[in-house]
Amino acid sequence: MKNVCALIICLTVTLCSHAVLAAETVTTHWGGSGEYLYDHGFAKDVMRAPGEGVRLFNMDLHENDAPGSGFSEKGVYSDVVWGPNRGRKIAVLKDPRAQKAFIVIFVYKQGKYPLAFTMNGHKSQIDNWDQKKNIERYRWTEFPAEWLKKGKNNIEMSCPDAQSADEGWELYIARADEFADGGGDPADVGKTSFKSTNGGESWKESPFGPLGQTRAEYTVRLSFDRYRETGWVASPVVDLWRGDSNDFIVPLREIKSMTLGLKADVPDGAKIEYYFRKGISPDPFAESWEPYQFIGEGESLDFKTGGAELNRRYVQFRAVLSTKNPLVSPVLKSVALDAELLERVPLHKNIRVVNAENPAIRYSSIDWQWEKHDRPEFREIIERENLDEVIAGCRTQFDAQVKLMNYVARRWYPGKTLPEYPPWDALSTLERIEYAGNGGMCIQFNNVLGGMCQAYGWQARLINCTGHEIIEIWNDDYGKWLFFDAEFFDHYNYDPKTAEPLDMLEIHERFLDYYFPERPIEWMSDLITWMPEIEGKELPVKRGIGINNENVLMNHFGRVPISGFVNAAFMRMVPRNDWFENPTPRPLTHGNSWWPWNGYVNWYDERTPPKRQYSWYSDRARDLWPDLNMVHVDATSAFGNDRLFLRFESYTPNFSHYEIDVDDSGWKKAGERWTWLLGSGRNTVRVRAVNKLGAKGKPSVISLNHADAPFGE
């Protein structure tokens, strides 16, 4: 009888306890304007639209020369237009409609007189420019878009007033035998470029070189103000349990239903399609995600799901914008995602967060390719250059990176990259020093520094800025990318007020405020390369520079510029650093011609308009400056009020594992999920990501107070 009574009492207590914790219906929300979606999610070939929307990108490029264009060591790489010698380029357009149209040329040398051109028989010209005020070697000129037609468009270039080749315009050509290394197909190269030596009476297809047998294309392009044919924007991963809440802890919840609402303007000839997927991981690149499913199209969407059809905490949606009329674009105006959930677990009041250094991961829309950790060349570089001793005693990662930069700056004297332009990996340049006596110029200095840092697990990537090549290295001390220039000693830019080193985007913003505070850059008229200091105006950055290389700059420019800052008008990157794994595609003899390759991702903003010779752009900092090696910690509470269930999320190239440090007890290896058993009072956990070369990311730190309290509080 006593046992029966005890069982009844136990059941009564249990039932009463669960009655107190009866299920409650809660609603979470995520969403905002189309621009909010653009800023926080993923995007390609779209842009912000006036009125907080997102639309197709409004600049388009037609070109078929970029993979092989530039200075070539294989033979002729230019053609001179003068007197009876004329050039013709055929541009085949599926749709000629545009708001504005421009011809774009790359020149090795401009002529004495303007370069005349005709577009389908209509005459215009490209004027000479003062290269002391604007030293860039490309040019674009607007012509009426009405001159264009569907199909073949005939562009003819001449300089009839030039009496010799010395007075003519020397135009770059793109050789067929350079296309493969530049990422292009050489099969049809030369079929749209022609030359005449008798004033246009007769033409020969692709007749370049001394023998007139080199297949090549003129580096002549057409740029249009019109909308891209298609583009897309996707949400970040949305946690339905959390919605737009920034609270560190979210209780266990069961999803009843979810509603996704989207609103758009879709003019005639345009279209928006909507797609949805669900998953069990907050990582947008996790293999566990289910594929996207089509859920609707048009100016509005009211998509509802729940129960077994949903039953997932994490969701993501994508809008694909397209148009058949390049003069109009759909505009995604707003998004609202609401979830109805059952909550049986309270948010325990005895657990209070007092500090959360727990950043959300800024993912890139670009599929960055990182060198694999197990390249044997990494160990070879470290051993042959004695790099372990170079960085011995460094107390911080930043100090070690500066030591490596200074080592590279002293490795050879700046010089030419030709003949035998080296591949982009660090070892090839180090080998070149041994047989050529010189490693090259800025690009080689910084590629070598990048390769050395990668050997230690610190990601680095080359950046082409105006007239210069520099490197950015991810630094875990600061948790951001940092600008370095290994052509000089101790050379990084830092904030004068804080002495904190800067990334190129921070430097670029200071550049704009200093040189262009009230207007956008005019690429065809403004001086933007190796900018002089403004008299009486204090520079917004500081730097160190070595005296040896300082003399080189004095010889070239008559002054000592602040590399980085003075080059920061424009930035473009090849979105990878796996030069050992994949030596190509890459630009041709980079730095020996005015960067005509078109595989870069280019930065633009309100004061930095897109350049017309390129096609791939982003104004989203997360695309070009994604977070690496950071950890975002997600905490869930259940019935027990003395523990939290943590999940770790990171974007770490060559990821190995997580490490945790609980209350300064020392670092221990951990998996993606971990239970935090709380003691009385203050509890602190630090979490960091570790890659396969042993580099450790910047820790996320969570501190909370845990008060001993009865169950249910």
Order of alpha helices (4+ residues) and beta strands (2+ residues): alpha-beta-alpha-beta-beta-beta-beta-beta-beta-beta-beta-beta-beta-beta-beta-beta-beta-beta-beta-beta-beta-beta-beta-beta-beta-beta-beta-beta-beta-alpha-alpha-alpha-alpha-alpha-beta-beta-beta-beta-alpha-beta-alpha-beta-beta-beta-alpha-beta-beta-beta-beta-beta-beta-beta
